[in-house]
Amino acid sequence: MRPPGNPTMRYNHQDHRYEWILKEADVDSISIGAGILACGGGGSPYLGRMACREMMKSGCEIRIIAPADLTDTETGSYGAFYGVPMVFSEKLISGNELLYAYNKLVQHVNPAPTVITPFEIGGINSIIPFILGAQLGVPVVDCDYMGRAFPELSMITPVFTKLPLTPVAYCSVKQEDMRIMENE
């Protein structure tokens, strides 16, 4: 993996792989691309970009790894917002919604996921996984499940390859109405 430009790369001796440590300029560039890829939907990545910048200023790192660098023992979790993106312009996110759902999820899965896997590149959900990865101190995999923003979860690659999308945790923006969905 070699990101464009002059990226900050660091070798992780514990995991034996290189990690791309995002800078503010990287987040800005990714946000611009995510906005272009979301022209058909997915909402603006602006709020996610601003949240990433604040996290970086507070000392959190956003680490990106290549899919080829995953080991056979690593598991991933995805994080995203669902619903009509226009709502985010009226009701701001706190930045802790996904962390709350993730923490509830790991009470039901063993082992806990070791990486975050974004499932769409386009719109706000392109940036949100960076926030969750930084909060957890785990890397985000340089991947997505569709190649653009998409309207339905049933349209992503794992569905067509028969990989399970569950268990999945979700909650309201007020961190209420917690649900854990299992395979049926």
C-alpha positions as CSV (number, residue, x, y, z in Angstrom):
1,M,0.0,0.0,0.0
2,R,1.4,3.4,-0.9
3,P,-1.1,6.3,-0.6
4,P,-0.7,9.2,-3.0
5,G,1.3,12.3,-2.1
6,N,3.6,12.4,0.8
7,P,1.9,10.1,3.3
8,T,3.1,9.5,6.9
9,M,3.8,5.7,7.0
10,R,4.8,3.9,10.1
11,Y,5.8,0.3,10.6
12,N,3.8,-1.4,13.4
13,H,6.3,-3.9,14.8
14,Q,3.6,-5.7,16.9
15,D,1.4,-6.4,13.8
16,H,4.3,-6.6,11.3
17,R,2.8,-4.2,8.8
18,Y,2.9,-0.6,7.6
19,E,0.2,1.8,8.6
20,W,-0.7,5.1,7.0
21,I,-1.2,7.7,9.7
22,L,-3.7,10.2,8.4
23,K,-3.0,13.9,8.6
24,E,-5.6,16.7,8.4
25,A,-4.8,17.2,4.7
26,D,-5.4,13.4,4.1
27,V,-8.8,13.6,5.8
28,D,-9.7,16.7,3.7
29,S,-8.7,15.0,0.4
30,I,-10.6,11.8,1.3
31,S,-13.6,13.9,2.2
32,I,-13.5,15.6,-1.2
33,G,-13.4,12.3,-3.0
34,A,-16.2,10.9,-0.8
35,G,-18.3,13.9,-1.6
36,I,-17.8,13.3,-5.3
37,L,-18.6,9.6,-5.0
38,A,-21.8,10.5,-3.1
39,C,-23.3,12.7,-5.7
40,G,-26.2,10.3,-5.9
41,G,-26.7,10.1,-2.1
42,G,-24.9,9.3,1.1
43,G,-24.9,12.8,2.5
44,S,-22.0,15.2,2.9
45,P,-18.8,14.0,4.6
46,Y,-18.3,17.5,6.1
47,L,-19.4,16.7,9.7
48,G,-17.3,13.5,9.7
49,R,-14.3,15.5,8.4
50,M,-14.8,18.1,11.2
51,A,-15.1,15.4,13.8
52,C,-11.9,13.7,12.5
53,R,-10.0,17.0,12.7
54,E,-11.1,17.6,16.3
55,M,-10.0,14.0,17.3
56,M,-6.7,14.5,15.6
57,K,-6.2,17.8,17.5
58,S,-6.9,16.0,20.8
59,G,-4.1,13.5,20.0
60,C,-6.0,10.6,18.5
61,E,-4.5,8.8,15.5
62,I,-6.3,7.5,12.5
63,R,-4.4,4.5,11.1
64,I,-5.1,2.9,7.7
65,I,-3.9,-0.5,6.7
66,A,-4.0,-2.4,3.4
67,P,-6.4,-5.3,3.0
68,A,-3.5,-7.6,2.0
69,D,-1.9,-6.9,5.4
70,L,-4.8,-8.5,7.4
71,T,-4.0,-11.7,9.1
72,D,-6.2,-14.8,9.2
73,T,-7.0,-14.2,12.8
74,E,-8.2,-10.6,12.5
75,T,-11.9,-9.8,12.5
76,G,-13.5,-6.6,11.4
77,S,-16.5,-4.5,12.3
78,Y,-18.1,-1.8,10.4
79,G,-19.7,1.4,11.6
80,A,-22.1,3.7,9.8
81,F,-25.1,5.9,10.0
82,Y,-28.4,4.8,8.5
83,G,-31.3,6.9,7.4
84,V,-31.8,10.1,5.5
85,P,-28.5,12.1,5.4
86,M,-30.4,15.4,5.4
87,V,-31.2,14.8,9.1
88,F,-27.5,15.4,10.0
89,S,-27.8,19.0,8.8
90,E,-30.6,19.5,11.4
91,K,-29.4,17.3,14.2
92,L,-25.6,17.1,14.7
93,I,-23.9,13.9,15.7
94,S,-22.2,13.6,19.0
95,G,-19.4,11.4,17.7
96,N,-20.1,8.7,20.3
97,E,-23.1,7.0,18.7
98,L,-21.0,4.3,16.9
99,L,-18.8,3.8,19.9
100,Y,-21.8,3.1,22.1
101,A,-23.2,0.6,19.6
102,Y,-19.8,-1.0,19.2
103,N,-19.3,-1.4,22.9
104,K,-22.7,-3.1,23.1
105,L,-21.8,-5.3,20.2
106,V,-18.6,-6.6,21.7
107,Q,-20.6,-7.9,24.6
108,H,-22.1,-10.4,22.2
109,V,-19.1,-11.4,20.0
110,N,-15.9,-13.2,20.8
111,P,-13.3,-12.3,19.9
112,A,-13.8,-8.5,19.7
113,P,-13.2,-7.1,16.2
114,T,-9.6,-6.0,15.7
115,V,-10.1,-3.6,12.7
116,I,-12.7,-1.4,11.3
117,T,-13.9,-2.0,7.7
118,P,-15.8,0.8,6.0
119,F,-18.6,-0.4,3.9
120,E,-19.1,2.5,1.5
121,I,-16.9,5.1,-0.1
122,G,-19.2,8.0,-0.6
123,G,-20.8,10.5,1.8
124,I,-20.6,10.6,5.5
125,N,-20.1,6.9,6.0
126,S,-16.7,7.2,4.2
127,I,-15.4,9.2,7.1
128,I,-17.3,7.8,10.1
129,P,-15.2,4.6,10.3
130,F,-12.1,6.8,10.9
131,I,-13.8,8.2,14.0
132,L,-14.6,4.8,15.4
133,G,-11.1,3.5,14.6
134,A,-9.5,6.4,16.4
135,Q,-11.8,6.1,19.4
136,L,-11.0,2.4,19.7
137,G,-7.3,2.7,18.8
138,V,-7.6,0.1,16.0
139,P,-6.7,0.5,12.3
140,V,-9.2,1.1,9.5
141,V,-8.9,-1.2,6.5
142,D,-8.5,0.6,3.2
143,C,-11.5,-0.9,1.6
144,D,-15.2,-0.6,1.0
145,Y,-18.0,-3.0,0.1
146,M,-19.4,-1.3,-3.0
147,G,-17.3,1.4,-4.5
148,R,-19.7,4.2,-4.0
149,A,-22.5,5.4,-1.7
150,F,-25.5,3.0,-1.8
151,P,-29.1,3.1,-0.7
152,E,-29.5,-0.3,0.9
153,L,-27.4,-2.6,3.0
154,S,-28.5,-5.5,0.8
155,M,-26.5,-4.1,-2.1
156,I,-23.0,-4.7,-0.7
157,T,-20.5,-7.4,-1.7
158,P,-20.7,-9.6,1.4
159,V,-24.4,-10.2,0.7
160,F,-23.6,-11.6,-2.7
161,T,-20.8,-13.8,-1.3
162,K,-23.1,-15.1,1.4
163,L,-21.0,-13.6,4.2
164,P,-23.1,-12.8,7.3
165,L,-23.7,-9.1,8.1
166,T,-24.7,-10.0,11.6
167,P,-24.5,-9.7,14.5
168,V,-25.0,-6.0,14.2
169,A,-25.8,-3.4,16.9
170,Y,-27.7,-0.3,16.3
171,C,-29.2,2.5,18.4
172,S,-30.9,5.8,18.1
173,V,-28.9,9.1,18.0
174,K,-29.8,9.5,21.7
175,Q,-28.1,6.1,22.3
176,E,-31.4,4.6,23.2
177,D,-33.4,1.6,21.7
178,M,-30.4,-0.6,21.6
179,R,-30.8,-3.7,19.4
180,I,-28.6,-6.6,18.6
181,M,-29.6,-8.4,15.4
182,E,-28.5,-12.0,14.9
183,N,-28.7,-14.3,11.9
184,E,-32.0,-15.9,11.6
